[in-house]
Amino acid sequence: MEGLSMNNTLTRARNESRIKPLPIIIVIAALALLVVLNVVVDGKFLTFQNFTIILSAATVPAFVAWGFSYLFACGITDLSAGAIIVLAAPWAAASAIVGNALGYVPMFIAAVLVGVLCLAVNMTLFQVTKIPPWIAGLGMTMVYETIAGYYSQVRVSQGLRVEGLADEMRGLGRSPAIYIMLVIGFIIAYVTYNKTSIGLNARAVGGNADVAQMMGINTRRALMLGGLMAGFFFGFAGVMKESYAGYVVAQTGLSSLSTVFQPLAAVLLAQALQKHINIAIGIPISTFLIAMIFNILTLMGVPSGTFQEFLLGVIVVVFGITAQRNVKGVVK
């Protein structure tokens, strides 16, 4: 019997040590597809300059997706991120212009403060009223859009436009600073999500609040801190978007929701890959891959607003199904 057991162990070890062909085939097929697509667009895709464009376009969605990862870890679905960014961005610009003597510091503080305050309001609303977060989140989206829209109307009535960043203050949205900020965001996301009680407790409560409470975790505090971390990343995204675009246009009628679908697709893909890649790492990879898809479509002459949005919707659904395959119960 011992000899048979030893043979089985050795057989398993040999099988596990063998190189599995499927991942290699997938990688080879993906590389071949990239080469073919590069030929289709006359060599415009596989260039260093184009890849820097893709990486820059993926930066803001990465910050939003890191924020979503905290909310989803808490078991909360709140899609007000787009409206919060619209609200945070002009305050970031105004603080930067008023506080030029302090440089980028007031811009960052103002935007992050708006993001954190908005999520503090949202999390309090969710916990006090017991309204499903996705419903309350949509309501707060309209509230934040209305505030941003009113601010925009006041500026227009004064013969002004929504506050935008002066050209000399847009350094964070340009190379190489934008890549440095992406690395800083990744470090913050990875450490706080995986190595601190904020991330660990949020995941414990989101997994099973009753068990977490029996383990001595203050569930209300854990959810609040998880939400505040999401607000931090949404505010950070507001700084980066304002720096990248110059100014952010106010949106109403829930139209800001359209800006969260790309990061939503990214975080869903990262969740689907979570068994193999840590979600904090998977998010920038996912946002880069999705930005690459839209870059290819643009190079092929597919206009934004038609098939690109259709494809994004399909991607969200597919990644959502993949991410929720092993989830039991009702999605919040």
N, C-alpha and C positions, 0 to 999 in steps of 0.2 A: 504493500500500500504506500509506504514511504517513497519507494522508487517511482510509482505511478504519479504521486503528488509532485515529486521533483520534476518529472518529465513535463507535467502540465504547466508548472511554474516556468520552466525554461521555454516552453512553446509560447506562452503568453509574453514572456520577455522578448523573444525574437519577433513576435508579431508587432509589439509596441515599438520596437526599435527600427522596424522597417519604415522606409519613407513612404508615406501615403501619397498615391499618385493624384488624387482628386484636387487637393490644394495647388499642386504644381501645375496641373492642367488649367485650373481657373486663372492662375497668375499669368501663364503663357498666353491664354486666350485674351485676357485683359490687355496685355502688352501689345498683342497683335492687333486688337481692335483700335488701340490708341494710334498705332502706326498707320492703319488704314484711314482713320479719321483725319490724321494729319495730312495724308495725301489728298483727301477729299477737299480740305480747306487750303490747299496749295502751300502746305508747310507752315502755316501761321500758328498752329496749335502748339507743337513741341518746340517752343523757343523759351529762353530764359525770361525775356520780357513779358511774354504772355503768362507764364507761371507766376510771376510777381503780381500781375494783375489779378489772377485767380485768387492768390493768397490774400491780397488786400480786400477783395470782395467777400472773402470768407471770414474776415476778422469780426465784424459786427455781429453776424449770425452766431459766431462761436461764443461771444460773451452772453448773448441772449440764451443760447442753448445751455450754457453752464448755469444760468439762473433757473431755467426750466428743470435742470437735473435736480436741484434742491427742492423745488416744489413737488416734483414727481416722487422724490425720495420720501417726502412727507405724506404722500398719498393724496396730493391736492392738484387739481387741474384748474389753473387760472391763466386765462389768455389775455390779460390786460397789459402784458409787457409792451406791446406796440404803442399803446396810448401813453404809458409811463415814459417811454423813450421820447415821444413827441413832446411831452410835458417837460422832461428833464433837459432836452437839448437846448432850447432857447435860454433857459436859466444858466446853463453852462456858458453859453456865448455871452450873455449879459454880464455875468460875473467876471469873465475873462477880459472883456473890454473895459469894464469899470476898474478892475484890479490889475491893469497891465503892469504896475510896479511889482506885483507879486508873481507875474508870469502865469504858469499853468495851474498853480496850486488852487486859487479860488474857483477856477473852472471845474476842476475835478471834484472839489468838495461840494460845490453847488449841485452838480448833477447826481452825485452819489447820495447826497442828502435827500433830494427829491425822490429817488428810487427807493431808498430805505423808508422814508415817511409814507409813501404810497403803499408799500407792502405791509407796513405796520397797521395802516388803516384796514387793508384787505384782510389780514390775518385776524385782527380784532373782530371784524364783521363776521368772518366765517365762524369763529369760536363762540361769539356771543349770540348770534341769531340762529345758528345751526342751519342756515340756508346752504344748499349744495354749492361748493366753491365755484363750479363752472357757471352756475347761474348768477351768483353774486359777482363773480369776476366780469361777466359780460355787462352787468349793471355799472360796475365801477369803471369799466372801459368807456362807457358813454359819459360818465361823470368827468373823467380825466380828459376825454376828447373835447367836451364842452368847455372846460377851463382853458385848454389850449386854444380852442376856437375863439373864445371871448377875448383872450389876450391878443390874438391875431387881428380881430376886428378893431380893437382899441388902437392898435398900431396903425392900421390902415386909415382909420378915421383921423389920425394925426398926420397923415401924409407920409407915414413910414411903413416899412415892411417888417416882418418878423425878424427879431434880432438874429444877426448872423455873425460868424467869426470873421475878424479881420484876417487878411491873407497871411500876415506874419504870425498869427496865432494858430494856424492850422498844421503846425509841424507834426502833431501826434497822428495825423491822418496820412502822412507821407512817409516814404522810405527814408531811412531805415527805422524811424521811431515807431511806425505802425507795427512792425514785426517785433520790436522790443516789447511793446505794450502787450502784444499777443502772448509772448513768452511769460511776461509778468502775470497776466491773467491766468495762464495755464498753471503756473506755480501756485498761485493763490487757490485756484479751484482744486488742484490735486491735493494740496496739503490740508485745506479745510474740510474737504469732502471725505478724505481717507484717514487723516491722522489726528483730527480734533474731535472733542465731544460733540461739537455742533453737528458735524456731518454724521457721526456714528449714531447719535441719539435721534436725529431726524429720520435716518433709515430704519432704526429700531421701531419708532412710533409708526412710521408709514407701513412697515411690515405687519405689525400687530400691536395696536395701542394698548390693549389689555395686558398682554405679556410684558410690554415695555414698562407699564405702570407697576406691575408686580415686581419688576427688577429694580424699582426705586427711581425710575426716570420720571421727572416732572414733564408730563406729556404736553401741557399747554405751553410751557416755557420752551420745550424742544421744537414745537411747531412754529412758535413765534421767531425763534432764532434762525430756524431754517428759512422762513419767509424773509427775514431781514437779509440773509445772505443772498437770496434771489434778488431782492431789491438792490443790493450792492452791485450785482452784476448787470442788472438792467440799467442802473445809473451809469455804470462804466460804459455800457453800450451806447448810452446817450452822448457821452463825451466823445467816443470814437466816431459815432455817426456824424455828429456836428463837425468834428475835425476833418472827416473824410469828404463830406458833402458841402460844407460851408454854412448851410442853414437847413433846417428841417421844416417842411411845410405842415401846418396844422391840418388834421384830418378829423372828419366827423362822420356820424352815421355808421359806426363800427368799421369804417374803412381801414382803420389802423390794424385790424385783424390780419389783413393781407400781408403785413410785414413780418408776422410771426410764423408763417407756414414753413419758410425755409429752415429757420432754427428748430422748429418743431419736428420737421422731417429728420434733421441731423440728430437730435437727442433720441428720437425713436430708433434710428439706425444704430446709434451708440448703445442703446439698451439691448437691441437685438444681438450685438456683438459682445455684450458684457461678460459672457462666459470666457471669452478669449482675450479681451482688451479692457482694461480699466476704463470706466465711463468718462472720466476726466480726460483721458488720452484719446478715447474714441470720438469725442465731440469735435475737436479740431480736424481730425482725419475725415469725419463725416461731412463737416461743413465744406472742407476743401473738395471732396468728391462731388458734392451737390453743386458747388460753384463751378466745378469743371464741366459738369453736364450742361449748365446754362451757358457757359462760355463757348462750348462747342456749338450749341444751337445758334448763338449769336453769330459766330463765325460762318455758319452755314446759311445765314440770312433769314433765320426764323425770327420774326418780330416778337418783342415782348408784348404781353397782353392777349396773346392768342394761345398757340400750342404750348408755349413755355409754362403758362399758368395751369393749363390742362395737365401737363406732365408733372408739375409740382404737386397738384392735387392727387394724382395717381401715386406718386412717391410717398406722400404722407399716409395714404391708406395702406399701401403695401408694407411700409416700414412699421406702421401701427399694428397691423395684423401679426407681423413677425415678432415684434417686441412683446405682444400680449399672449403669445401662444401658450406659455406656461403659467399665466396668471389665472387664479381661480377667484370667483366672486365678481362683484360689480365694480366696474371702473368708475372712480369718483370724478 
